[in-house]
Amino acid sequence: MARLVKMVVVPHEPTLPAAARGEGPPPAETTKAVLAEYARVRRSLADARPDVIVIVGNDHLCQFFMNNMPPFLIGKARTMTGPPSYEMADWGLQSYHAPIAGELARTILTQGFEHDVDFAYSDEFVADHAFTIPLNFLRPEGDLPIVPIFLNVLAPPVPPARRYLKVGQVVREIIDAYDDDIRVAVIATGHLTNGVGGPHMMRHMQMAETAWDRAVHDLIVRNDIPGVIARSSWEEMYEQGNNTPGFLAYVFALGIANGAPISRDRYIPSNAHPLCLFLEWDEARLNGEPS
């Protein structure tokens, strides 16, 4: 049977790759801390020796739009490639190419029906920076097969937070029941308070964190999942900034954790870029075993 051996939740802030390459002005101390944490998580992920990576993120209206937006989608093409050329031009992002674990992708898709989840699917897609930035930081070799899961966090109507939690739980059930002896890691990517193109854009330059950020982080640390759900309504998240519902990827990950508390977190407010929160679950914690 498959075994979940690692899960991490990481940011996908698009200014980080250039900072990692030493381009532009000297990075702030908080940016250095984010890059150091990414490097540490990369080593931790490698130590878990996964055979497959399931990566959970959202499309930033690169291929899905307000008139055609699936809430939960499995990418099951032969390979995953990205990001779009304009993202590479705008932010200096590197491309990423990896094979897709087609058998596992199709199993999550078809077994979803047995668990009351009607996943959409796509054989034609380009993964944007939400997928390529974490993968380039954490598995730049591109040597492991992956399963991309796309979440809608941008185009109303967005499912309620409890649905992201439930679908994450379903994905966990399907992985645990998968009839192949493989080691599976999960990378989920999102963020806390964030505004893009709206009145809260660049607010982090004056306010590195908000009361909502602190409250939600405290709930996660205490493993208070009902409390997280209660603070994750569309209205409350959107009030923090129009991109804050990207936090639903964190909620999805909490569903995959299925009640297991985090093994480690790193909360890094910054005036240089939006707040970055890293979460990590190790193999023993995920499987209810002594550490």
N, C-alpha and C positions, 0 to 999 in steps of 0.2 A: 504494500500500500504506500501511497505517497505520504510524505511527512513535511510539515511546515517547519522550516529550520531557522527562519529569520524574517523579521518584518521591520522596515524602517519607514518613517515618514519624514520627508525632506522638502525644503523650498525649491522653487524653480525661478528664482529672481534672475532676469535676463542680463543684468549687468555683471554677474559674478564671473562668467567665463573670461571676459576681457581682463577683469581684475586679477584672476588667477594667472593669466599670461603676463602680467606686469604692464599692461597697456593703460594709457591714460595717467591721471594723477596718482600719487602714492595712495594706496588703499587705507581707509580708516582702520583704527584698531578693531572695531567691531567687524569690519569686513574680513580682516585677517582671522578673527575668531571663527567666522562662518566658514572660511576656506579650510581652516585647520580641522573644524568639526567634520566637514565633508571628507577630508583625507582620513580621519579616524574611522568614520563610518565605512569608507571604502575598504579599509583593512579588516574591519569587523565583518563585513559582508563576505569578503574572500575567505575568512577563517571559518565561516559557516558551510563552505563547500557546496553551494547550491548547484543543482543540475539545470534548473529552469528558473526564470524570473517572471513573475506576474507583476506588471507595472500598471498602476491605477492613476489616471490623471484626467484632465479635461482639455477639450479642443477650444482654442481661443477664437472661434468664428473663422478659422482658416478654411474649413471645408464644410462644416455644418453652420446653418444660420437660423435666424428667427423663424423662417418659414419651413424648416426641415431639421428638427433637432431631436434625436432620440435621447431618452433619459439615461439609458444604460446600453452600451454597445461593446461587443466583442470584435476585435480586429483579428481576422483569421486568414489573411493573405499569406503567401509563402514567406515574405520578408517584410520587415518594417524599415522604412527609410524616412528621414527627415533631417532638419526641419525645412519648411518652405524657403525658397531662395530669398524672399524679401526679409525673412527673419535673420538669415545669415548675413545679408547686406546691412541691415539696420543695426544689429547688435554684435556682429562679428562672431556668430555662433558656428561651431563645427558641426559637420554632418554626423549622422549615426546610422549604421546599417547592422541589422542582426536578423537571423532567421527567426521565424515564428514557430512556436511549439504547436503545430496544427492539431495534433490529436487532443492535447489538453484544452486548447481553445474551443474545439468543437464539442468536447465533453461539457465544459462550462456552459456553452450555449444550449445544448440539448437537454442537459440535466436541469438547467434553470427552469424549464417548463414543469418538471416534476416537483419543483419547489415554489411554484406560483410566481416565477419571475420570467417574463417574456423579454429576453434580451434581443435587441437589434444586433445586426452583424454587418460587416463590410469586408469585401475583398479588395477594395480600392480606396486607399487613404494615404495621407502623408502625415506623419506624427509631427506635431509642433514642439515648441520649446519646453512645454510641460513634461514631455517624455524624453527629449534628447538631452536636455541639460542634466537631469539626474543620472541618466545612463552614462553620459560622457564623464561625469565626475566619479561615478561609483563602479562602472564596469566598462572602461574605455576600450577594452580589447574587443568588444562586440562578439565574443566567442560563445555566449550562452544563448540558447533559444528563449524567446520571451513570449508572453501573452499580454497584449495591450488591452486594457479595459478603459473605455471612455465614459466619463460622467458629464451630464449636463449640469452646470452650475451657473449658467449665464442667461439662458433664454426662458423667461416665464411662459407657461407654468413649470416651475421647478418642483420636483417631488419634495415632500416634507422630510426633515432630517431623520425621522424614525425609519423612513423607507431606505435611506442610504445605509443606516445601521443594519436593517434587515437583509438587504441585498449583500452586504459584506458578510453577514453570517452565513448566507446561502453559499457564497463563493467558498467560504471556509469548509462547509459541509461537503461540497463537491470535491475540493482538493483532498480532504481527509479520506474520502471514499474512493478516490481515483485508483484504479487497479493497475498500478505500475510502481515499481520500487524506485521512486525518484525523490530527490530533496528539492523542495520548493522554497524560494524566497519571494517576498512581496516588497515592492517599493511603491509607496503611495506618495503623491506630491500635491501640495496645496499651500495655503498660507492663512494667516490670521488677517487683521485689519489691512485693507488694501483698497485704493481707489485709482482708477485709470480713466483719465479724460473727464472726470467729474469734479465737483467742488472739493473733494478730499484728496485729489491727486497731489503728491509730494508733501502731504501733511506730516509725514514722518520727519521731515527736516526740522519741524518745530516740536512735534510730539512723537517721540520714538515708540511709545506704547500708549494704549488706551485702557480705560477701566474694564472694557469688555475683554481685551486681550488678557489682562491679568486674571480676571474672573474665570475665563474659559481655561486658561492654563492651569489654574489652581484646581479646577474640577477634574481635568485630565490626570493631574498628579495624584489626586485622591481617588481616582478610578470611579468617579461619580458619573456614570453614564447617563442616568435620567437627568441629572443636572446639566450635562453637556447638551442633551437633546432640547431641554427647556430653553437654553440660551442660543439655540441655533435655528430659530425661525427665520424665514426669508426676510421678514420686516426688520427684525433686530440686526441681522447681519448686514443687510443693504444700507441701513442707517449708518453703519460704521464706514461704509465706502462701497461703491458699486461692484467691486471685485471681491469683496470679503466672502461671499458665498463659496469661494474656492475652499473654504474651511470644510465644506461637506466631504472632501476627500479624506480629511482627518476622521470624520464621523464614519465613513466607509471602512477605514482601517480599524477603528474601534470595534466594528462589527466582525471583521476578520479575526481580531484578537479574542472575541467571544468571551469577554469577561476577564481575560488575563491582564493584570496591571503592567504598566510599562517597566522595562528594565533600566532605562536611562532616558533622560530628557536634557535638552540644552536650549534654553530660551535666551535669544540674543536680540534685544531692542537696538535700534541703530538710527542715527540721523542721516546715514549715508544711503540707506535703502530700506524698504519695508521690513518690519520685524521678521526674523527667521526663527522658526521652532523646529527642532529635530526631536523625533521620538524613536525609540528603539525597543524591540522585544527580542530576547534571545530564545534559543530553541527550548530550553527547559521551561522558561516562563510561559511560552506559547502552548506547551503541552502539559502543563500542570504538574511538572516534575521538580524535585528539589534542585536548586542551583548548585 
